[in-house]
Amino acid sequence: MSAPPQPATARPQVTPPPWGVTRAPDVPPRLRAALAAADGDRIVFDLPGIAERHATLRRELPGVAVRFAMKACPVDEVLTLLAAGGAGFDAASPQEIAQALAAGAPPGAVHFGNTVKSDRHIGEAHRLGIRDFATDSLEDVTAIAAHAPGARVFCRLATSGDGALWGLSRKFGCSPADAVRVLERARDLGLTPSGLSVHVGSQQMTAEAWRDTFTTLADTLTELHRRGIEPDHVNLGGGLPALGYLDRWGEPLNPPLDKIFAAIREGMETLRRLSPSPLDFLIEPGRHLVADQGAIRAHVARLSSRRQPDGEPQHWLYLSCGKFNGLYEMDAVRYRLVFPTHPGEDVVPAVVAGPTCDSDDAYGVDGEPTRVPRTVASGDPVWILSTGAYATSYTTRGFNGFQPLPYGWTGDRPQAEGRG
């Protein structure tokens, strides 16, 4: 679940690269072909690429059940593809639950992962066949007992969010002591206290955050065992990073994915050793599966140059796509841009902005500008990479009259098949 980014750190003392112009051969071939063939603005999802990323994740974390975080990409074709590949879903509302079931996931592979839910939504989810619910408070678990009797509940532990672009450290989760009380209450109310869950923060950039979280999980499980509660699973939540983002200064983020996977495998083995009964694991990837497998074909509205109040000239590149129709996270990350009709040209530094009449619809205003072709003109295509996560879910319904982007995909359209 995305949240406001953490405060910016100081700008790295490095010479900034001319990162704005990316050569077309650097774009994955399937996406490149689809973007080149597009006759207008759209989001393109590389379905085979998503399937490959899912398969790689399952190889890195064997035996861990995948529950895709639907909020990252609630696109039917993507959900159907993942369900056909054996993934389940982390849903945050009855509407998402219904969409997951329609994509082919059985109810047992879908959980209500939102700790914020009304009595009505608990009841609706239960009627849809959902039996696994996240919780983080006595009030919520009491409501689950009333409106989803006999359900299984897993309690979310709070984490610091250190090392993540979006920390998620306040709205969700409770202390280990509270988690013990919540799961004891669940047992007393006739629910099954089935597990614990965590979220290390969205786009987590360190392996240390995972190690610290496993320490907290181990301590909490030990105390639960002492109280006679033996959870059957741990939900490791989200946080696995996308690989193609740039930071706010235009530097590649380069998350240490191998070290992250190693920390997760080591942590799971530690928890299995201390558990008196078999312990299963779930994980809720979102952007990790889809961000780098999506790209936006947009176009240039205008490249202009204006003197600012300090008298200095500044170039502005206005695109047809911005914060309110596909690039919501542009306040925390930058995206690689490709200008396919201007390869290898002279560049100028520019602030990149979307088309709306809102000053928030821009990035690079106070940071490092983007290098863009000097001769780019209105109507020229621009490809915006690593935009497969949150581009559709965060887009507005038509802010300033700019409508949501249509979407397409590479590969065959998957067919939903009901299972179990």
Wavefront OBJ file of the C-alpha trace (Angstrom):
o trace
v 0.000 0.000 0.000
v 1.649 3.192 -1.108
v 2.027 6.102 1.280
v 3.724 9.507 1.200
v 7.450 9.048 0.548
v 9.902 9.519 3.359
v 11.748 12.852 3.551
v 14.348 13.277 0.848
v 17.931 12.695 1.772
v 20.731 14.953 0.636
v 21.629 14.836 -3.012
v 24.472 12.383 -3.711
v 27.764 14.091 -4.548
v 28.173 12.525 -7.965
v 28.302 13.798 -11.494
v 24.766 13.279 -12.835
v 24.504 11.188 -15.979
v 22.541 12.331 -19.032
v 19.885 9.839 -18.063
v 16.827 11.156 -19.864
v 17.662 9.828 -23.314
v 17.682 6.053 -23.485
v 18.499 4.185 -26.671
v 15.648 2.069 -28.014
v 17.736 -1.178 -27.930
v 17.729 -0.903 -24.109
v 13.960 -1.486 -24.110
v 12.880 -5.163 -23.825
v 12.097 -6.386 -27.367
v 8.423 -7.229 -26.818
v 7.728 -3.872 -25.210
v 9.747 -2.045 -27.843
v 7.723 -3.613 -30.643
v 4.397 -2.880 -28.934
v 5.331 0.714 -28.135
v 6.545 1.322 -31.687
v 3.305 -0.085 -33.100
v 1.040 2.018 -30.847
v -0.800 4.704 -32.791
v -1.660 6.740 -29.692
v -1.037 7.120 -25.979
v -1.468 3.945 -23.961
v 0.001 1.723 -21.257
v 1.457 -1.549 -22.517
v 1.907 -4.582 -20.256
v 4.320 -7.333 -21.249
v 2.367 -10.385 -20.106
v 5.119 -12.929 -20.901
v 7.537 -10.704 -18.975
v 5.221 -10.706 -15.952
v 4.944 -14.504 -16.146
v 8.745 -14.758 -16.302
v 9.194 -12.490 -13.260
v 6.619 -14.578 -11.347
v 8.415 -17.806 -12.247
v 11.765 -16.324 -11.189
v 10.322 -15.289 -7.834
v 9.023 -18.798 -7.212
v 12.462 -20.228 -8.019
v 14.159 -17.786 -5.648
v 11.708 -18.541 -2.836
v 10.666 -22.170 -3.355
v 7.587 -23.264 -1.476
v 6.461 -19.705 -0.722
v 2.901 -18.995 -1.857
v 2.536 -15.846 -3.954
v -0.401 -13.521 -3.230
v -0.185 -10.679 -5.746
v -0.988 -7.265 -4.256
v -3.849 -6.314 -6.551
v -3.608 -2.594 -5.911
v -0.361 -2.498 -7.890
v -2.032 -3.495 -11.151
v -5.774 -4.293 -11.075
v -5.817 -5.194 -14.784
v -7.926 -8.238 -15.602
v -5.472 -9.668 -18.130
v -2.615 -9.437 -15.629
v -4.653 -11.010 -12.833
v -5.859 -13.859 -15.057
v -2.282 -14.540 -16.172
v -1.032 -14.714 -12.581
v -3.924 -16.873 -11.412
v -3.276 -19.309 -14.268
v 0.346 -19.436 -13.097
v -0.652 -20.453 -9.576
v -0.651 -17.095 -7.817
v -3.315 -16.000 -5.380
v -4.211 -12.463 -4.385
v -3.926 -9.954 -1.578
v -7.212 -8.034 -1.776
v -8.135 -4.886 0.120
v -11.892 -4.660 -0.505
v -14.874 -6.781 -1.555
v -14.558 -5.340 -5.054
v -10.972 -6.551 -5.339
v -12.016 -9.933 -3.934
v -14.708 -10.292 -6.598
v -12.216 -9.325 -9.312
v -9.701 -11.895 -8.037
v -12.303 -14.647 -8.062
v -13.374 -13.670 -11.591
v -9.728 -13.938 -12.671
v -9.761 -17.615 -11.715
v -8.371 -17.678 -8.190
v -10.158 -19.978 -5.723
v -11.372 -18.319 -2.489
v -8.703 -20.152 -0.525
v -6.005 -18.364 -2.526
v -7.383 -14.904 -1.727
v -7.115 -13.137 1.598
v -8.558 -9.871 2.876
v -5.223 -8.214 3.539
v -6.466 -4.776 4.562
v -6.425 -4.149 8.304
v -8.832 -1.228 7.700
v -12.290 -2.603 6.980
v -15.870 -1.939 7.994
v -18.324 -4.440 9.429
v -20.134 -4.446 6.094
v -16.995 -5.226 4.119
v -16.045 -8.042 6.500
v -19.461 -9.593 5.992
v -19.349 -9.172 2.206
v -15.931 -10.810 2.028
v -17.140 -13.711 4.150
v -20.148 -14.207 1.874
v -17.771 -14.308 -1.106
v -16.020 -17.267 0.509
v -13.013 -15.515 2.055
v -11.826 -17.137 5.269
v -8.453 -15.450 5.829
v -8.392 -11.925 7.238
v -5.614 -9.547 8.260
v -6.004 -7.673 11.528
v -3.964 -5.429 13.813
v -6.295 -4.383 16.649
v -8.672 -5.768 19.248
v -11.514 -3.758 17.731
v -10.988 -5.225 14.275
v -10.593 -8.814 15.404
v -13.785 -8.496 17.457
v -15.612 -7.302 14.337
v -14.238 -10.222 12.316
v -15.567 -12.653 14.937
v -18.999 -11.039 14.691
v -19.260 -10.837 10.885
v -17.017 -13.697 9.710
v -17.453 -16.325 12.421
v -14.882 -19.099 12.405
v -12.491 -17.203 10.150
v -8.723 -17.420 10.209
v -6.873 -14.243 11.178
v -3.260 -13.174 10.839
v -1.980 -10.180 12.754
v 0.166 -7.555 11.095
v 3.248 -6.372 12.956
v 4.406 -2.796 12.504
v 7.849 -2.211 10.997
v 10.044 0.887 10.870
v 10.014 1.142 7.075
v 13.679 2.159 7.164
v 15.345 1.660 3.801
v 12.133 1.841 1.761
v 10.976 4.598 -0.538
v 7.536 4.380 1.097
v 7.788 3.290 4.717
v 4.181 2.301 5.558
v 5.141 2.527 9.217
v 2.190 4.350 10.765
v -1.188 3.398 9.348
v -0.814 -0.373 9.529
v 0.452 -2.895 12.035
v 0.836 -3.175 15.791
v 3.553 -3.922 18.321
v 4.538 -7.519 19.128
v 2.838 -7.226 22.529
v -0.373 -6.051 20.882
v -0.154 -8.852 18.315
v -0.071 -11.422 21.112
v -3.138 -9.840 22.720
v -4.983 -9.682 19.383
v -4.364 -13.340 18.574
v -5.296 -14.407 22.110
v -8.568 -12.494 21.690
v -9.092 -14.188 18.320
v -8.749 -17.593 19.973
v -11.154 -16.623 22.739
v -13.728 -15.469 20.160
v -13.679 -18.751 18.226
v -11.435 -17.573 15.411
v -8.279 -19.372 14.302
v -5.158 -17.332 15.152
v -3.419 -18.543 12.013
v -0.446 -16.305 11.482
v 1.586 -13.140 11.545
v 2.272 -10.697 8.732
v 4.698 -7.852 8.064
v 5.481 -5.275 5.404
v 9.039 -3.929 5.251
v 7.980 -0.886 3.206
v 7.321 -0.428 -0.482
v 10.389 -0.514 -2.754
v 12.558 -1.718 0.105
v 16.193 -1.136 -0.841
v 18.047 -3.059 1.870
v 18.479 -6.633 3.022
v 18.986 -5.362 6.580
v 15.324 -4.376 6.829
v 14.316 -7.979 6.155
v 16.782 -9.312 8.726
v 15.469 -6.927 11.378
v 11.901 -7.930 10.564
v 12.670 -11.632 10.905
v 14.112 -10.931 14.343
v 10.831 -9.305 15.366
v 8.873 -12.213 13.901
v 11.004 -14.737 15.787
v 10.498 -12.964 19.114
v 6.744 -12.681 18.549
v 6.354 -16.319 17.505
v 8.289 -17.430 20.579
v 5.927 -15.510 22.851
v 2.869 -16.877 21.025
v 4.157 -20.413 21.460
v 4.592 -19.708 25.176
v 0.904 -18.706 25.283
v -0.174 -21.919 23.548
v -0.752 -20.383 20.105
v 0.994 -22.033 17.161
v 0.519 -20.007 13.939
v 0.604 -22.077 10.775
v 1.973 -19.391 8.480
v 3.844 -16.116 8.205
v 2.856 -13.596 5.552
v 6.002 -11.743 4.483
v 3.992 -8.995 2.815
v 5.251 -6.703 0.081
v 8.371 -4.626 -0.372
v 10.223 -6.573 -3.067
v 11.566 -3.846 -5.341
v 11.242 -3.006 -9.000
v 14.595 -2.882 -10.778
v 14.227 -0.137 -13.364
v 13.533 3.022 -11.381
v 15.782 6.034 -11.048
v 16.025 8.040 -7.856
v 15.044 11.695 -7.561
v 18.448 12.767 -8.888
v 18.335 10.476 -11.889
v 20.635 7.768 -10.532
v 19.667 4.079 -10.963
v 18.324 2.691 -7.694
v 19.947 -0.767 -8.110
v 18.332 -2.676 -5.220
v 20.472 -5.602 -3.956
v 17.927 -8.231 -4.951
v 20.223 -11.249 -4.504
v 21.024 -10.186 -0.940
v 17.337 -9.551 -0.235
v 16.359 -13.038 -1.394
v 19.192 -14.569 0.632
v 18.031 -12.710 3.768
v 14.473 -13.933 3.236
v 15.551 -17.558 2.783
v 17.747 -17.398 5.889
v 14.972 -15.774 7.901
v 12.419 -18.385 6.893
v 14.762 -21.183 7.893
v 15.260 -19.575 11.311
v 11.506 -19.319 11.890
v 10.940 -22.899 10.777
v 13.541 -24.123 13.257
v 11.899 -22.434 16.218
v 8.340 -23.449 15.315
v 7.044 -26.603 17.028
v 4.771 -27.335 14.032
v 5.072 -26.879 10.245
v 5.186 -23.235 9.213
v 4.177 -22.031 5.764
v 5.049 -18.716 4.141
v 3.249 -16.288 1.870
v 4.559 -13.208 0.094
v 2.644 -10.308 -1.460
v 4.668 -8.861 -4.342
v 3.171 -5.973 -6.249
v 5.507 -3.653 -8.130
v 8.208 -6.345 -8.195
v 6.141 -8.417 -10.624
v 4.724 -5.698 -12.857
v 6.596 -2.369 -12.700
v 9.393 -3.215 -15.130
v 7.010 -5.143 -17.366
v 4.933 -2.095 -18.229
v 5.634 1.057 -20.205
v 3.676 4.080 -21.349
v 3.609 5.379 -24.886
v 2.975 9.109 -24.468
v 3.776 12.122 -26.612
v 5.413 15.497 -26.265
v 3.073 18.423 -25.714
v 5.807 21.064 -25.840
v 9.459 21.749 -25.091
v 9.724 25.360 -23.967
v 12.288 27.669 -22.393
v 11.351 30.369 -19.870
v 13.308 32.637 -17.564
v 12.567 31.933 -13.930
v 12.151 34.577 -11.172
v 15.901 34.458 -10.555
v 16.492 35.389 -14.186
v 17.925 32.020 -15.166
v 16.503 30.283 -18.264
v 14.971 26.853 -17.738
v 13.690 24.290 -20.222
v 10.396 22.536 -19.524
v 9.308 19.362 -21.272
v 5.536 18.931 -21.077
v 4.244 15.420 -21.738
v 0.748 14.103 -22.408
v 1.108 11.889 -19.322
v 1.881 12.996 -15.782
v 1.112 12.595 -12.100
v -2.649 12.353 -12.574
v -2.791 9.923 -15.497
v -0.094 7.321 -15.026
v 2.937 8.743 -13.171
v 1.563 9.253 -9.657
v 4.811 8.218 -7.975
v 6.904 10.827 -9.792
v 7.472 12.670 -6.499
v 9.646 9.783 -5.258
v 11.112 8.134 -8.368
v 11.989 9.053 -11.915
v 11.351 7.004 -14.985
v 13.660 6.279 -17.886
v 12.522 8.096 -21.019
v 13.034 6.988 -24.599
v 12.586 9.364 -27.545
v 12.466 6.854 -30.418
v 12.460 9.484 -33.193
v 15.450 11.372 -31.747
v 18.243 8.843 -31.137
v 21.656 10.198 -30.220
v 20.790 13.881 -30.567
v 22.082 16.923 -28.728
v 20.319 17.287 -25.388
v 19.217 20.084 -23.090
v 18.421 19.864 -19.347
v 14.700 20.153 -18.699
v 12.099 19.860 -15.980
v 9.623 17.139 -16.986
v 5.952 17.888 -16.330
v 2.550 16.491 -17.111
v -0.196 18.276 -19.038
v -2.428 19.479 -16.203
v -2.884 22.898 -14.608
v -1.378 21.676 -11.317
v 2.102 22.590 -10.116
v 2.532 19.189 -8.453
v 2.396 17.607 -11.900
v 6.173 17.878 -12.465
v 9.507 16.447 -11.380
v 13.004 17.829 -11.423
v 11.864 21.333 -10.421
v 14.255 21.503 -7.468
v 16.496 18.575 -8.334
v 18.559 17.373 -11.233
v 16.904 18.111 -14.597
v 16.294 15.507 -17.257
v 18.374 15.499 -20.436
v 16.018 15.591 -23.426
v 16.603 16.011 -27.188
v 17.020 19.662 -28.123
v 14.845 19.336 -31.256
v 11.960 17.355 -29.752
v 8.643 18.740 -30.985
v 4.969 18.624 -30.120
v 3.502 15.257 -31.069
v 6.777 13.313 -30.945
v 6.412 9.946 -29.178
v 8.099 9.292 -25.845
v 8.281 5.950 -24.098
v 8.211 5.977 -20.286
v 9.685 2.784 -18.841
v 9.039 0.833 -15.618
v 5.500 2.200 -15.273
v 3.644 -1.103 -14.933
v 2.858 -0.602 -11.218
v 0.174 1.794 -9.981
v -0.197 3.502 -13.373
v -3.787 2.310 -13.740
v -4.834 2.185 -10.092
v -3.649 5.689 -9.165
v -4.878 7.478 -12.277
v -7.696 9.982 -11.843
v -11.035 9.778 -13.589
v -10.190 12.764 -15.746
v -8.460 15.559 -13.824
v -8.528 18.742 -15.937
v -10.211 16.703 -18.664
v -7.212 14.412 -19.227
v -8.692 10.936 -19.364
v -7.133 7.696 -18.047
v -4.835 6.040 -20.549
v -6.115 2.967 -22.389
v -4.017 -0.140 -22.027
v -2.847 -3.035 -24.159
v -0.530 -5.994 -23.745
v 2.010 -8.203 -25.427
v 1.431 -11.929 -25.801
v -1.843 -13.819 -26.027
v -4.762 -12.695 -23.906
v -5.021 -15.182 -21.014
v -8.258 -16.997 -20.353
v -9.701 -17.198 -16.854
v -10.300 -20.702 -15.584
v -12.131 -21.412 -12.378
v -10.176 -23.640 -9.985
v -11.197 -25.443 -6.854
l 1 2 3 4 5 6 7 8 9 10 11 12 13 14 15 16 17 18 19 20 21 22 23 24 25 26 27 28 29 30 31 32 33 34 35 36 37 38 39 40 41 42 43 44 45 46 47 48 49 50 51 52 53 54 55 56 57 58 59 60 61 62 63 64 65 66 67 68 69 70 71 72 73 74 75 76 77 78 79 80 81 82 83 84 85 86 87 88 89 90 91 92 93 94 95 96 97 98 99 100 101 102 103 104 105 106 107 108 109 110 111 112 113 114 115 116 117 118 119 120 121 122 123 124 125 126 127 128 129 130 131 132 133 134 135 136 137 138 139 140 141 142 143 144 145 146 147 148 149 150 151 152 153 154 155 156 157 158 159 160 161 162 163 164 165 166 167 168 169 170 171 172 173 174 175 176 177 178 179 180 181 182 183 184 185 186 187 188 189 190 191 192 193 194 195 196 197 198 199 200 201 202 203 204 205 206 207 208 209 210 211 212 213 214 215 216 217 218 219 220 221 222 223 224 225 226 227 228 229 230 231 232 233 234 235 236 237 238 239 240 241 242 243 244 245 246 247 248 249 250 251 252 253 254 255 256 257 258 259 260 261 262 263 264 265 266 267 268 269 270 271 272 273 274 275 276 277 278 279 280 281 282 283 284 285 286 287 288 289 290 291 292 293 294 295 296 297 298 299 300 301 302 303 304 305 306 307 308 309 310 311 312 313 314 315 316 317 318 319 320 321 322 323 324 325 326 327 328 329 330 331 332 333 334 335 336 337 338 339 340 341 342 343 344 345 346 347 348 349 350 351 352 353 354 355 356 357 358 359 360 361 362 363 364 365 366 367 368 369 370 371 372 373 374 375 376 377 378 379 380 381 382 383 384 385 386 387 388 389 390 391 392 393 394 395 396 397 398 399 400 401 402 403 404 405 406 407 408 409 410 411 412 413 414 415 416 417 418 419 420
